[in-house]
């Protein structure tokens, strides 16, 4: 099924500082958060953060000062254009002020917080991305807690939510990262002199409780469900732990920034590709940093550790361990894009651009943003029967040096297609107001239709 031709919406304005997230905030279907008291807060986290239908999610919530609150659970999706649907609401709960977070070095944990509410996930709930909205009864404070309901049925596409990267980016307890514990305090080449190396899932997400870049995944989910793609859901930790079998799907879709990977994740994905499962990477900076998981109070893989780069202070890079990203993706991370630039169509006669109306050299405004990937001629390529670059887009880096972005597609000897968008702005172009572009929608549908063997 292919998207109908829709009205083009202009690209939104970039962040004034040219940061790596030049996209307008995501508007969710529940009411906007009311003005917050500066002397109070509500926040929480889910343990575990991914479950199967029939399991339970424990919510650990702090309310300071203590007051009653409720939890409303929403499933993200198309849902007749609403963007989400309400699934259940908790009874009236008495909020308490939990003890302050524990710290070990700069690793922050809230594993000692008391259980506030246990959510039994009914067996009839659909797999997907869920958000629990915490709201004080007086209406003064609101926060969000994301979790995933996974399934391992043999659907056409397995959507892998990047929870490892979400947690690596999470600066909790400081929304601005100034005193928080994030593996990624900066997304440029000037890494922090003394970066955090270990973070835990046993803590809320900073700010409003939604993970950094979560909107990219939600954009893909709403768009894919709108056009009826058969989706199963899992998280990066599920892939790491072997809780899902990627070879049971025609394609794996990685919907947003997905920078931090374990060796187990990479091996599982490479084996799936070699088995004939296609791979769709809808962001840049994928598979850039190498991490390991270890036990934490929340489970056997709740502690995330990123080693140091050779001779430097920054986190370890895959390309420094003779396993460059390009060996899987066909391209790899080139650096940040200070200001949104147009994507320049290349090889417009290829089937990916069919029906988009795009011609050779056409521009798609604002589609190269945040960060970009490109082909590195001196880095080995994966084994392939076919390979093509579908965009070649110049931009200037922060020193005004000339750089370029590329979009890649290759076919592995197994018959699997591997697509890498090479830009952080591809997912928002599927369904985000102010960023949606019918050419990107149609090109993505062309790709998924071919993978799913849809007419």
C-alpha positions in Angstrom: 0.0 0.0 0.0 1.4 3.3 -1.0 0.7 6.7 0.5 -1.7 9.0 -1.4 -0.4 12.3 -2.6 -0.7 14.7 0.3 -0.2 18.4 0.7 3.4 19.4 1.4 4.0 20.9 4.7 6.8 23.4 5.0 9.9 22.5 7.0 9.8 24.0 10.5 12.4 26.4 11.7 15.6 25.0 13.1 16.7 25.5 16.6 18.3 29.0 17.0 21.6 27.6 18.1 21.8 25.0 15.3 21.7 22.2 17.8 21.5 18.5 16.9 17.7 18.5 17.4 16.3 21.1 15.0 12.8 19.7 15.0 9.7 21.2 16.6 8.6 19.5 19.8 6.2 16.7 19.3 2.6 17.5 20.1 0.9 14.5 21.8 -2.8 13.8 21.8 -3.3 14.3 25.6 -3.8 17.8 26.9 -0.8 20.2 27.1 0.9 20.2 30.4 -0.3 23.1 32.6 2.1 25.7 34.0 4.3 24.0 36.6 4.9 25.1 40.2 8.6 25.8 40.6 8.5 24.3 44.1 7.2 20.9 43.1 7.5 17.9 40.8 6.3 14.5 39.8 8.4 12.0 37.9 8.9 8.3 37.7 10.2 5.3 35.8 9.0 1.9 34.7 10.6 -1.4 35.7 10.8 -3.4 33.5 10.5 -0.9 30.7 9.5 -3.6 28.1 7.1 -6.5 28.8 5.0 -9.0 26.9 1.2 -9.0 27.1 0.1 -10.6 30.3 3.1 -9.3 32.3 3.2 -6.3 34.7 4.9 -2.9 34.7 5.9 -1.5 38.0 5.8 2.3 38.2 8.1 4.0 40.7 6.9 7.6 41.2 8.0 10.5 43.4 5.6 13.4 44.1 7.2 16.3 46.0 5.4 17.8 47.9 3.3 14.7 48.4 -0.2 14.8 47.0 -2.6 12.4 45.2 -2.1 11.6 41.6 -3.3 9.3 38.8 -1.7 7.5 35.9 -3.3 7.4 32.4 -1.8 5.0 30.0 -1.7 5.7 26.2 -0.6 3.6 23.2 1.2 5.5 20.5 -0.1 4.9 16.9 -2.2 6.2 14.2 -5.6 5.5 15.9 -7.8 7.2 13.3 -5.5 10.2 13.2 -5.5 10.9 17.0 -1.8 9.8 17.3 -2.5 7.8 20.4 -5.4 6.2 22.3 -6.1 5.9 26.0 -5.9 2.4 27.3 -6.5 2.6 31.1 -6.4 4.9 34.1 -5.2 4.1 37.6 -7.3 4.6 40.7 -6.5 7.6 42.8 -3.0 7.1 44.2 -1.3 8.7 47.2 1.9 10.3 46.0 5.0 10.3 48.3 8.3 12.1 48.1 10.8 9.3 47.5 14.4 9.5 48.8 16.9 11.4 46.7 18.7 9.5 43.9 21.7 7.4 44.9 25.1 8.1 43.2 28.1 6.0 42.7 30.7 8.3 41.2 28.5 10.0 38.6 26.1 7.1 38.0 22.7 8.0 39.3 20.1 5.4 40.4 16.6 5.4 41.9 16.3 1.7 42.4 15.5 2.2 46.0 12.2 4.1 45.3 9.1 2.3 46.5 6.6 0.8 44.1 3.8 3.3 43.5 1.5 1.3 41.1 1.6 -2.0 39.4 0.1 -2.0 35.9 -1.0 -5.5 34.7 -0.8 -5.5 30.9 -3.8 -7.4 29.6 -3.2 -10.2 27.2 -5.4 -8.4 24.6 -3.4 -5.2 24.5 -1.6 -4.7 21.2 2.2 -4.6 21.1 3.6 -1.1 20.7 5.1 2.0 22.3 3.2 3.1 25.4 3.4 6.2 27.5 2.1 6.5 31.1 1.1 10.0 31.9 1.5 11.0 35.6 -0.7 13.9 36.7 -1.2 15.3 40.2 -4.8 15.5 41.2 -4.6 19.3 41.6 -3.4 19.6 38.0 -0.2 21.4 38.7 2.3 18.8 37.7 2.6 16.2 34.9 5.3 13.8 33.6 5.6 10.9 31.3 6.9 7.3 31.6 7.5 5.4 28.4 7.4 1.6 28.2 7.1 -1.0 25.4 4.8 -4.0 25.0 6.7 -6.4 22.8 5.7 -9.4 20.8 7.6 -12.0 18.8 4.9 -13.0 16.3 6.2 -13.4 12.7 5.1 -10.0 11.5 6.4 -8.5 8.2 8.4 -5.8 10.1 9.9 -5.7 13.5 10.2 -2.1 14.8 13.2 -1.9 17.2 12.8 1.0 19.7 16.3 2.4 20.6 15.9 2.3 24.4 19.7 1.9 24.9 20.4 5.2 23.1 17.5 6.9 24.8 19.0 6.0 28.2 22.5 6.9 27.1 21.3 10.4 26.2 19.3 10.7 29.4 20.9 13.4 31.6 18.7 12.8 34.7 18.5 14.3 37.2 19.4 17.6 35.4 17.4 18.4 32.3 20.3 20.3 30.8 22.9 17.7 31.5 24.9 20.0 33.8 24.8 17.7 36.8 23.2 14.7 35.3 24.5 11.2 34.3 24.5 11.0 30.5 26.9 9.2 28.2 26.3 11.8 25.6 26.5 15.3 27.0 27.5 16.6 23.6 26.9 15.4 20.1 29.9 16.9 18.3 33.5 16.0 18.1 34.4 18.1 21.2 33.4 15.5 23.8 33.3 16.3 27.4 36.7 16.1 29.1 35.4 13.7 31.7 32.3 11.9 30.3 30.1 9.6 32.3 30.8 6.0 31.4 28.0 4.1 33.2 24.2 4.8 33.4 21.3 2.8 34.7 17.7 2.2 33.6 16.6 2.6 37.2 15.8 6.3 36.9 13.3 8.7 35.2 14.0 10.5 32.0 14.9 14.1 32.6 12.6 17.0 31.9 9.1 15.9 31.0 9.9 12.2 31.2 10.0 11.5 27.5 13.3 10.1 26.1 15.5 12.3 24.0 14.6 11.8 20.3 11.6 9.6 21.2 9.5 11.7 18.8 11.4 10.2 15.8 10.2 6.7 16.7 6.6 7.9 17.3 6.7 9.6 13.9 7.5 6.3 12.2 5.0 4.4 14.2 2.1 6.7 13.4 3.0 6.8 9.7 3.5 3.0 9.4 0.3 2.1 11.2 -1.6 4.7 9.1 -0.7 2.7 6.0 -1.4 -0.7 7.4 2.1 -2.2 7.7 2.2 -5.4 9.8 4.4 -4.4 12.7 5.8 -6.3 15.7 7.6 -4.3 18.4 10.7 -4.8 20.5 13.5 -2.8 22.1 17.3 -2.7 21.6 17.6 -4.5 24.9 15.3 -7.2 23.7 17.5 -7.7 20.6 20.6 -7.8 22.8 19.1 -10.4 25.2 17.7 -12.7 22.5 14.1 -12.1 23.6 13.0 -11.7 19.9 14.1 -13.6 16.8 14.8 -11.1 14.1 14.9 -13.8 11.4 11.1 -14.2 11.8 10.5 -10.9 10.0 11.0 -9.7 6.5 12.6 -6.5 7.8 13.9 -4.8 10.9 13.1 -1.1 11.2 15.3 1.2 13.3 13.1 4.4 13.5 15.3 7.0 15.1 18.7 7.9 16.5 20.3 4.6 17.5 23.9 5.4 18.4 24.7 2.9 21.1 24.9 -0.8 20.3 26.2 -3.9 22.1 28.1 -6.6 20.3 25.2 -9.0 20.9 22.8 -6.6 19.1 25.1 -6.2 16.1 25.7 -9.9 15.8 22.0 -10.6 15.9 21.3 -8.0 13.2 24.1 -9.2 10.9 22.9 -12.8 11.2 19.4 -11.7 10.4 20.7 -9.8 7.3 22.6 -12.9 6.2 19.5 -15.0 6.7 17.6 -12.7 4.3 16.0 -10.2 6.7 16.1 -6.6 5.4 17.3 -3.7 7.5 15.9 -0.1 7.5 17.9 2.6 9.3 15.9 5.8 9.3 18.4 8.0 11.0 22.1 9.1 11.0 24.7 8.2 13.6 23.5 4.6 13.9 25.9 2.1 15.5 28.4 4.8 16.3 29.4 3.8 19.8 30.1 0.5 21.4 28.6 -0.4 24.8 28.1 -3.3 27.2 25.2 -4.2 29.5 25.5 -5.5 33.0 23.0 -6.4 35.8 21.2 -3.8 37.8 18.4 -4.0 40.4 15.9 -3.7 37.6 17.2 -6.7 35.7 20.1 -8.5 34.1 20.7 -5.8 31.5 19.9 -2.6 33.4 23.4 -1.1 33.6 24.8 0.5 30.4 28.6 1.0 30.2 30.5 2.7 27.4 34.3 2.3 27.3 36.8 5.0 26.5 38.2 5.8 23.0 41.7 4.8 22.3 44.0 7.4 23.9 41.1 9.8 24.4 38.4 10.6 26.9 35.3 10.1 24.7 33.2 7.0 24.4 34.5 4.0 22.4 33.7 3.9 18.7 32.9 0.8 16.7 35.2 2.0 13.8 38.1 1.9 16.2 37.6 -1.8 16.8 37.9 -2.9 13.1 34.1 -3.1 12.9 33.2 0.2 11.2 29.5 1.0 10.9 29.9 1.0 7.1 30.4 -2.7 7.2 26.7 -3.0 8.1 25.1 0.2 7.0 26.9 0.9 3.8 27.7 4.5 5.1 28.7 5.8 8.4 28.5 9.0 10.6 30.3 12.0 9.2 29.5 14.6 11.9 26.9 17.2 13.0 25.0 19.4 10.6 24.8 22.9 12.3 21.9 24.2 10.2 19.3 22.2 8.2 20.2 21.9 4.6 18.4 20.4 1.5 18.8 16.7 0.6 19.9 16.5 -3.1 18.3 13.6 -5.0 20.7 11.3 -6.8 19.9 8.4 -9.1 16.3 9.6 -9.4 15.5 6.7 -11.9 15.9 4.2 -9.1 12.7 2.4 -7.9 13.1 4.0 -4.4 12.2 7.4 -6.0 9.4 6.0 -8.2 6.2 8.0 -7.9 7.7 10.7 -5.7 8.0 13.2 -8.5 11.6 13.7 -7.7 14.1 14.3 -10.5 17.9 14.2 -10.6 19.3 17.0 -8.6 16.0 18.0 -7.0 16.1 19.4 -3.4 14.1 18.3 -0.4 14.4 21.3 1.9 15.6 20.8 5.5 16.0 17.0 5.2 19.7 17.0 6.0 19.7 18.1 9.7 21.1 17.3 13.1 23.7 14.9 11.8 24.8 13.2 8.6 26.3 10.0 7.3 28.3 9.4 4.1 30.3 6.8 2.2 33.9 6.5 3.2 36.0 5.2 0.2 38.8 3.9 2.4 36.5 2.0 4.7 35.5 -1.5 3.6 31.9 -2.1 2.3 29.7 -5.0 3.2 29.3 -7.9 0.8 26.7 -6.9 -1.8 25.1 -7.9 -5.1 23.8 -4.3 -5.7 24.6 -1.0 -4.2 23.6 2.6 -5.0 23.7 6.0 -3.4 20.4 7.9 -3.6 21.4 11.3 -2.3 24.5 13.4 -2.3 24.0 16.6 -0.3 26.6 19.3 0.5 26.6 21.2 3.7 29.1 23.2 5.8 30.3 22.0 9.2 30.8 24.2 12.3 34.1 25.4 10.8 32.4 26.1 7.4 34.4 23.3 5.9 32.6 21.6 3.0 31.0 18.2 3.8 28.4 16.0 2.3 25.6 13.6 3.2 24.7 10.4 1.4 21.7 8.0 1.4 22.6 4.4 0.8 20.9 1.2 -0.3 22.5 -2.2 -1.0 21.4 -5.7 -1.5 23.2 -8.4 0.5 24.0 -11.8 -1.1 21.1 -13.2 0.9 18.7 -11.0 -0.9 18.2 -8.7 2.1 17.9 -4.9 1.4 19.8 -2.6 3.7 18.7 1.1 3.6 20.4 3.9 5.5 18.9 7.4 5.3 22.1 9.2 6.3 20.2 12.0 8.1 18.5 12.6 11.4 15.6 14.3 9.7 14.1 11.4 7.7 11.8 10.1 10.4 10.2 13.5 11.2 9.5 13.9 7.4 7.1 10.9 7.6 4.5 12.3 10.0 5.6 15.3 12.1 3.6 18.5 11.6 5.7 21.1 9.9 8.2 18.5 8.6 6.1 15.9 6.8 7.1 15.6 3.1 5.2 13.4 0.6 8.3 12.5 -1.4 9.9 11.0 1.7 6.7 9.3 2.6 6.4 7.7 -0.8 10.1 6.7 -1.0 9.8 5.0 2.4 6.7 3.2 1.3 8.4 2.1 -1.9 11.2 0.5 0.3 8.9 -1.1 2.8 6.5 -2.4 0.1 9.4 -4.1 -1.6 10.6 -5.6 1.6 7.1 -6.8 2.6 6.4 -7.9 -1.0 3.2 -5.7 -1.1 1.6 -4.6 -4.4 
